[in-house]
Amino acid sequence: MEIGYLALIVQGGAGYFIEFIRESHMIRKQVERSEKLNLISELAASVAHEVRNPLTVVRGFVQLLREETNPKNVEYIRLVLNELDWAAFLFYKGKRNRSRLDGNLPDHRGDARDDPLSE
C-alpha cells in the first residue's frame, strides 16, 4: 500500500513539474516576443524622428525661398511644399490615425490645407 501512495505522489509531482516547465517555457517565449516588439517599436520611432527632422528643415528653407523666388518658379515651390507635406503625412498617418479624408491633411494631388510638419 505504501508503494501505491508513493507512486501516486511521484506521478502527481512529475505532472506538476512538467506543467511548471511548460508554463515557464511559454512565459519565456512571450517575454522574448514582447522584447522584440518593443525593440522594433523603438527603432521605428527613431527612424520616423530622423526622417521628420530633415523634412521640417527642408520645408522651412523652401518657404524662405518662396518669398525671394522668381514668380515663374512659384509653381515649383508649391509642388515641392506639397510633396514635403505628403511625405510628412505618411509618417504622421500611423502616429495619429488620421485620414486624408478628414480635410486636415494634404491631398497629394492638390494644395496643402494644413501643414503637418508645423504641428
N, C-alpha and C positions, 0 to 999 in steps of 0.2 A: 504494500500500500504506500509506503513511503516513497518508493521509486516512482510510482504513478504520479504522486503530487510533485515530486521533484522534476519529473519530465514535463509536467504541465507548466510549472513555473518557468523552466528553461525555455519552453516553446513560447510562452507569453512574453518573456523577456526578449527573446530573439525577434519576435514580431514587432515589439515596441522599438527595439534597436534598429531594425530595418526601416520602419516608418520614420524614425528620427533621422536616419541618414538620408532618406528620400526627401523629406521636407527641407533638410539643411541644403541639399543639392539644389532644390527648386528655389529656395530663398537666395542662394548664392548666384544662381543664373539671373534672377530678377534684379539683384543689385548690380551685377555686371551690365545688364541691358540698360538699366537706369543711368549708370555712369556713362555709358557710350552715348545715349541720347542727350545727356547733359552736355557732354563734350561737343557733340555735333551742333547743339543749340548755341553754345558759346562761340564756336567757330563761325557759324552763320551770322550771328550778331556782329562779330568782329569784321567779317567781310563786308557786310552791309554798311557798317560805320565807315570803313575805309573807302568805300565807293561813294557814299553820300557826301563826305567832306570835299573831295575834288569837284563833284557836281555843283556844290554850293559856291565854291570859289570861281569856277568857270562861269556860272550863271551871273555872279556879281560883276565879273570883268566884262562879260558880253553886254550887260546892262550899261556899264560905263561907256563902252564903245558905241552903243546905240545913240548916246547923247552927242557924240562927236563924229558920227559917221556921215558919209555922203548919202544923200537921200536915195540914190539908186540902190544902195545896199540895205535899206530898211527891211525889205522883204527877206533877205538872207538872215539878218539879225533875228527877225521874228521866227523864222524857221529854226534857227539854232536854239532859241529860247524854248520853242515848242518841243523840240526833241529832248532838251535837257529836262523839261517838265515831265515828258513821257518816261524817261529813264528814272526820274525820281519817283514817279507814280508807281512804277513796277516794284521798287523797293518798299515804298510805304504801303502798298496794297496789302501785303501779308501782315504788316505790323498793325494796321488799323482796321483791317477787314472792310475797307470801303470799296465801293464800286464806281466805275466811270459813270454809271447811270444816275448817280445821285446829284450830278450837276456841279459838284465842287472840285472835281479833278479834271485835268485837261483831257480833251478829246484829241487823240493823236493826229487826227486829220484837220483839226480846226484850231482856233485861238485858245490859249490857256485862260481859263476863267479864275483860276486860283493858283497860287504859287506854292506847291508842296514843299519846296526847299526852304521857304522862309518861315515855316511853322515851327 
